[in-house]
């Protein structure tokens, strides 16, 4: 079960890097907020799966 957790955490970190890039490029705030929510959800889901299944 840790494979899916790892993928979720990596995707969350990738989205977090995208947020930083979008902020530097002055992208629309709604897109940044959407990416922030997606990154947070992926990171939380990945960590929760690690905690629950270990």
VOTIDO-570797 format. One record per atom (N, C-alpha, C): residue number from 0; atom name; x, y, z; residue in three letters. Coordinates in Angstrom, 1 decimal. Example, Ala and Ser with C-alpha at 12.3 -4.5 7.8 and 13.67 -1.06 7.14 Angstrom:
<rs>
<r k="0" a="N" X="13.2" Y="-5.7" Z="7.8" r="ALA"/>
<r k="0" a="CA" X="12.3" Y="-4.5" Z="7.8" r="ALA"/>
<r k="0" a="C" X="13.2" Y="-3.3" Z="7.8" r="ALA"/>
<r k="1" a="N" X="12.8" Y="-2.2" Z="7.1" r="SER"/>
<r k="1" a="CA" X="13.7" Y="-1.1" Z="7.1" r="SER"/>
<r k="1" a="C" X="12.9" Y="0.0" Z="7.9" r="SER"/>
</rs>
This chain:
<rs>
<r k="0" a="N" X="0.8" Y="-1.2" Z="0.0" r="UNK"/>
<r k="0" a="CA" X="0.0" Y="0.0" Z="0.0" r="UNK"/>
<r k="0" a="C" X="0.8" Y="1.3" Z="0.0" r="UNK"/>
<r k="1" a="N" X="2.1" Y="1.2" Z="0.3" r="UNK"/>
<r k="1" a="CA" X="3.0" Y="2.4" Z="0.3" r="UNK"/>
<r k="1" a="C" X="3.3" Y="2.9" Z="-1.0" r="UNK"/>
<r k="2" a="N" X="3.1" Y="2.2" Z="-2.1" r="UNK"/>
<r k="2" a="CA" X="3.3" Y="2.7" Z="-3.4" r="UNK"/>
<r k="2" a="C" X="2.4" Y="3.8" Z="-3.8" r="UNK"/>
<r k="3" a="N" X="1.1" Y="3.7" Z="-3.5" r="UNK"/>
<r k="3" a="CA" X="0.2" Y="4.7" Z="-3.8" r="UNK"/>
<r k="3" a="C" X="0.5" Y="6.0" Z="-2.9" r="UNK"/>
<r k="4" a="N" X="0.8" Y="5.7" Z="-1.6" r="UNK"/>
<r k="4" a="CA" X="1.2" Y="6.8" Z="-0.8" r="UNK"/>
<r k="4" a="C" X="2.4" Y="7.6" Z="-1.3" r="UNK"/>
<r k="5" a="N" X="3.4" Y="6.9" Z="-1.8" r="UNK"/>
<r k="5" a="CA" X="4.5" Y="7.6" Z="-2.4" r="UNK"/>
<r k="5" a="C" X="4.1" Y="8.4" Z="-3.6" r="UNK"/>
<r k="6" a="N" X="3.3" Y="7.8" Z="-4.5" r="UNK"/>
<r k="6" a="CA" X="2.8" Y="8.6" Z="-5.7" r="UNK"/>
<r k="6" a="C" X="2.1" Y="9.8" Z="-5.3" r="UNK"/>
<r k="7" a="N" X="1.2" Y="9.7" Z="-4.3" r="UNK"/>
<r k="7" a="CA" X="0.4" Y="10.9" Z="-3.8" r="UNK"/>
<r k="7" a="C" X="1.3" Y="12.0" Z="-3.3" r="UNK"/>
<r k="8" a="N" X="2.3" Y="11.6" Z="-2.5" r="UNK"/>
<r k="8" a="CA" X="3.2" Y="12.6" Z="-1.9" r="UNK"/>
<r k="8" a="C" X="4.1" Y="13.2" Z="-3.0" r="UNK"/>
<r k="9" a="N" X="4.5" Y="12.5" Z="-4.0" r="UNK"/>
<r k="9" a="CA" X="5.3" Y="13.0" Z="-5.1" r="UNK"/>
<r k="9" a="C" X="4.5" Y="14.0" Z="-5.9" r="UNK"/>
<r k="10" a="N" X="3.3" Y="13.6" Z="-6.2" r="UNK"/>
<r k="10" a="CA" X="2.4" Y="14.5" Z="-7.0" r="UNK"/>
<r k="10" a="C" X="2.1" Y="15.8" Z="-6.2" r="UNK"/>
<r k="11" a="N" X="1.9" Y="15.6" Z="-4.9" r="UNK"/>
<r k="11" a="CA" X="1.7" Y="16.8" Z="-4.1" r="UNK"/>
<r k="11" a="C" X="2.9" Y="17.8" Z="-4.1" r="UNK"/>
<r k="12" a="N" X="4.1" Y="17.2" Z="-4.0" r="UNK"/>
<r k="12" a="CA" X="5.3" Y="18.0" Z="-4.1" r="UNK"/>
<r k="12" a="C" X="5.5" Y="18.6" Z="-5.5" r="UNK"/>
<r k="13" a="N" X="5.1" Y="17.9" Z="-6.5" r="UNK"/>
<r k="13" a="CA" X="5.2" Y="18.4" Z="-7.9" r="UNK"/>
<r k="13" a="C" X="4.2" Y="19.6" Z="-8.0" r="UNK"/>
<r k="14" a="N" X="3.0" Y="19.5" Z="-7.5" r="UNK"/>
<r k="14" a="CA" X="2.1" Y="20.6" Z="-7.6" r="UNK"/>
<r k="14" a="C" X="2.5" Y="21.8" Z="-6.7" r="UNK"/>
<r k="15" a="N" X="3.2" Y="21.5" Z="-5.6" r="UNK"/>
<r k="15" a="CA" X="3.7" Y="22.6" Z="-4.8" r="UNK"/>
<r k="15" a="C" X="4.8" Y="23.4" Z="-5.6" r="UNK"/>
<r k="16" a="N" X="5.6" Y="22.7" Z="-6.3" r="UNK"/>
<r k="16" a="CA" X="6.6" Y="23.3" Z="-7.2" r="UNK"/>
<r k="16" a="C" X="5.9" Y="24.1" Z="-8.3" r="UNK"/>
<r k="17" a="N" X="4.9" Y="23.6" Z="-8.8" r="UNK"/>
<r k="17" a="CA" X="4.1" Y="24.4" Z="-9.8" r="UNK"/>
<r k="17" a="C" X="3.5" Y="25.6" Z="-9.3" r="UNK"/>
<r k="18" a="N" X="3.1" Y="25.6" Z="-8.0" r="UNK"/>
<r k="18" a="CA" X="2.5" Y="26.8" Z="-7.4" r="UNK"/>
<r k="18" a="C" X="3.6" Y="27.9" Z="-7.3" r="UNK"/>
<r k="19" a="N" X="4.8" Y="27.5" Z="-6.9" r="UNK"/>
<r k="19" a="CA" X="5.9" Y="28.5" Z="-6.8" r="UNK"/>
<r k="19" a="C" X="6.1" Y="29.1" Z="-8.2" r="UNK"/>
<r k="20" a="N" X="6.2" Y="28.3" Z="-9.2" r="UNK"/>
<r k="20" a="CA" X="6.4" Y="28.7" Z="-10.5" r="UNK"/>
<r k="20" a="C" X="5.3" Y="29.7" Z="-11.0" r="UNK"/>
<r k="21" a="N" X="4.1" Y="29.3" Z="-10.8" r="UNK"/>
<r k="21" a="CA" X="2.9" Y="30.1" Z="-11.2" r="UNK"/>
<r k="21" a="C" X="2.9" Y="31.5" Z="-10.5" r="UNK"/>
<r k="22" a="N" X="3.3" Y="31.5" Z="-9.2" r="UNK"/>
<r k="22" a="CA" X="3.3" Y="32.7" Z="-8.5" r="UNK"/>
<r k="22" a="C" X="4.4" Y="33.7" Z="-9.1" r="UNK"/>
<r k="23" a="N" X="5.5" Y="33.1" Z="-9.4" r="UNK"/>
<r k="23" a="CA" X="6.6" Y="33.9" Z="-10.0" r="UNK"/>
<r k="23" a="C" X="6.2" Y="34.5" Z="-11.4" r="UNK"/>
<r k="24" a="N" X="5.3" Y="33.7" Z="-12.1" r="UNK"/>
<r k="24" a="CA" X="4.9" Y="34.2" Z="-13.5" r="UNK"/>
<r k="24" a="C" X="3.7" Y="35.0" Z="-13.5" r="UNK"/>
<r k="25" a="N" X="3.2" Y="35.3" Z="-12.3" r="UNK"/>
<r k="25" a="CA" X="1.9" Y="36.1" Z="-12.1" r="UNK"/>
<r k="25" a="C" X="0.7" Y="35.5" Z="-12.9" r="UNK"/>
<r k="26" a="N" X="0.6" Y="34.2" Z="-12.7" r="UNK"/>
<r k="26" a="CA" X="-0.6" Y="33.5" Z="-13.2" r="UNK"/>
<r k="26" a="C" X="-1.9" Y="33.9" Z="-12.4" r="UNK"/>
<r k="27" a="N" X="-3.0" Y="33.6" Z="-13.0" r="UNK"/>
<r k="27" a="CA" X="-4.3" Y="34.0" Z="-12.3" r="UNK"/>
<r k="27" a="C" X="-4.4" Y="33.4" Z="-10.9" r="UNK"/>
<r k="28" a="N" X="-4.9" Y="34.1" Z="-9.9" r="UNK"/>
<r k="28" a="CA" X="-4.9" Y="33.6" Z="-8.6" r="UNK"/>
<r k="28" a="C" X="-5.8" Y="32.4" Z="-8.4" r="UNK"/>
<r k="29" a="N" X="-6.9" Y="32.3" Z="-9.2" r="UNK"/>
<r k="29" a="CA" X="-7.8" Y="31.2" Z="-9.1" r="UNK"/>
<r k="29" a="C" X="-7.1" Y="29.9" Z="-9.5" r="UNK"/>
<r k="30" a="N" X="-6.2" Y="29.9" Z="-10.4" r="UNK"/>
<r k="30" a="CA" X="-5.4" Y="28.7" Z="-10.8" r="UNK"/>
<r k="30" a="C" X="-4.4" Y="28.4" Z="-9.7" r="UNK"/>
<r k="31" a="N" X="-3.8" Y="29.3" Z="-9.1" r="UNK"/>
<r k="31" a="CA" X="-2.9" Y="29.1" Z="-8.0" r="UNK"/>
<r k="31" a="C" X="-3.6" Y="28.5" Z="-6.8" r="UNK"/>
<r k="32" a="N" X="-4.8" Y="29.0" Z="-6.5" r="UNK"/>
<r k="32" a="CA" X="-5.6" Y="28.4" Z="-5.4" r="UNK"/>
<r k="32" a="C" X="-6.0" Y="27.0" Z="-5.7" r="UNK"/>
<r k="33" a="N" X="-6.4" Y="26.7" Z="-6.9" r="UNK"/>
<r k="33" a="CA" X="-6.8" Y="25.4" Z="-7.3" r="UNK"/>
<r k="33" a="C" X="-5.6" Y="24.4" Z="-7.2" r="UNK"/>
<r k="34" a="N" X="-4.4" Y="24.8" Z="-7.6" r="UNK"/>
<r k="34" a="CA" X="-3.2" Y="24.0" Z="-7.5" r="UNK"/>
<r k="34" a="C" X="-2.9" Y="23.8" Z="-6.0" r="UNK"/>
<r k="35" a="N" X="-3.1" Y="24.8" Z="-5.2" r="UNK"/>
<r k="35" a="CA" X="-2.8" Y="24.7" Z="-3.7" r="UNK"/>
<r k="35" a="C" X="-3.7" Y="23.7" Z="-3.1" r="UNK"/>
<r k="36" a="N" X="-4.9" Y="23.7" Z="-3.4" r="UNK"/>
<r k="36" a="CA" X="-5.9" Y="22.7" Z="-2.9" r="UNK"/>
<r k="36" a="C" X="-5.5" Y="21.3" Z="-3.3" r="UNK"/>
<r k="37" a="N" X="-5.2" Y="21.2" Z="-4.6" r="UNK"/>
<r k="37" a="CA" X="-4.8" Y="19.9" Z="-5.1" r="UNK"/>
<r k="37" a="C" X="-3.6" Y="19.3" Z="-4.4" r="UNK"/>
<r k="38" a="N" X="-2.6" Y="20.2" Z="-4.3" r="UNK"/>
<r k="38" a="CA" X="-1.3" Y="19.8" Z="-3.6" r="UNK"/>
<r k="38" a="C" X="-1.6" Y="19.4" Z="-2.2" r="UNK"/>
<r k="39" a="N" X="-2.4" Y="20.2" Z="-1.5" r="UNK"/>
<r k="39" a="CA" X="-2.7" Y="19.8" Z="-0.1" r="UNK"/>
<r k="39" a="C" X="-3.4" Y="18.5" Z="0.1" r="UNK"/>
<r k="40" a="N" X="-4.4" Y="18.3" Z="-0.8" r="UNK"/>
<r k="40" a="CA" X="-5.1" Y="17.1" Z="-0.8" r="UNK"/>
<r k="40" a="C" X="-4.2" Y="15.9" Z="-1.1" r="UNK"/>
<r k="41" a="N" X="-3.3" Y="16.0" Z="-2.0" r="UNK"/>
<r k="41" a="CA" X="-2.5" Y="14.8" Z="-2.4" r="UNK"/>
<r k="41" a="C" X="-1.5" Y="14.6" Z="-1.2" r="UNK"/>
<r k="42" a="N" X="-0.9" Y="15.6" Z="-0.6" r="UNK"/>
<r k="42" a="CA" X="0.0" Y="15.4" Z="0.5" r="UNK"/>
<r k="42" a="C" X="-0.7" Y="14.8" Z="1.7" r="UNK"/>
<r k="43" a="N" X="-1.8" Y="15.3" Z="2.0" r="UNK"/>
<r k="43" a="CA" X="-2.6" Y="14.8" Z="3.2" r="UNK"/>
<r k="43" a="C" X="-3.0" Y="13.4" Z="2.9" r="UNK"/>
<r k="44" a="N" X="-3.5" Y="13.1" Z="1.8" r="UNK"/>
<r k="44" a="CA" X="-3.9" Y="11.7" Z="1.5" r="UNK"/>
<r k="44" a="C" X="-2.7" Y="10.7" Z="1.5" r="UNK"/>
<r k="45" a="N" X="-1.6" Y="11.1" Z="1.0" r="UNK"/>
<r k="45" a="CA" X="-0.4" Y="10.3" Z="1.0" r="UNK"/>
<r k="45" a="C" X="0.1" Y="10.0" Z="2.4" r="UNK"/>
<r k="46" a="N" X="0.1" Y="11.1" Z="3.2" r="UNK"/>
<r k="46" a="CA" X="0.6" Y="10.9" Z="4.6" r="UNK"/>
<r k="46" a="C" X="-0.5" Y="10.1" Z="5.4" r="UNK"/>
<r k="47" a="N" X="-1.7" Y="10.3" Z="5.2" r="UNK"/>
<r k="47" a="CA" X="-2.8" Y="9.6" Z="5.9" r="UNK"/>
<r k="47" a="C" X="-2.7" Y="8.1" Z="5.6" r="UNK"/>
<r k="48" a="N" X="-2.4" Y="7.8" Z="4.3" r="UNK"/>
<r k="48" a="CA" X="-2.3" Y="6.4" Z="3.9" r="UNK"/>
<r k="48" a="C" X="-1.1" Y="5.7" Z="4.6" r="UNK"/>
<r k="49" a="N" X="0.0" Y="6.5" Z="4.7" r="UNK"/>
<r k="49" a="CA" X="1.2" Y="5.9" Z="5.3" r="UNK"/>
<r k="49" a="C" X="0.9" Y="5.6" Z="6.8" r="UNK"/>
<r k="50" a="N" X="0.2" Y="6.6" Z="7.5" r="UNK"/>
<r k="50" a="CA" X="-0.1" Y="6.4" Z="8.9" r="UNK"/>
<r k="50" a="C" X="-1.1" Y="5.3" Z="9.1" r="UNK"/>
<r k="51" a="N" X="-2.2" Y="5.2" Z="8.3" r="UNK"/>
<r k="51" a="CA" X="-3.2" Y="4.2" Z="8.5" r="UNK"/>
<r k="51" a="C" X="-2.7" Y="2.8" Z="8.2" r="UNK"/>
<r k="52" a="N" X="-2.0" Y="2.6" Z="7.1" r="UNK"/>
<r k="52" a="CA" X="-1.6" Y="1.3" Z="6.7" r="UNK"/>
<r k="52" a="C" X="-0.3" Y="0.8" Z="7.3" r="UNK"/>
<r k="53" a="N" X="0.4" Y="1.6" Z="8.0" r="UNK"/>
<r k="53" a="CA" X="1.7" Y="1.1" Z="8.6" r="UNK"/>
<r k="53" a="C" X="1.5" Y="0.6" Z="10.0" r="UNK"/>
</rs>
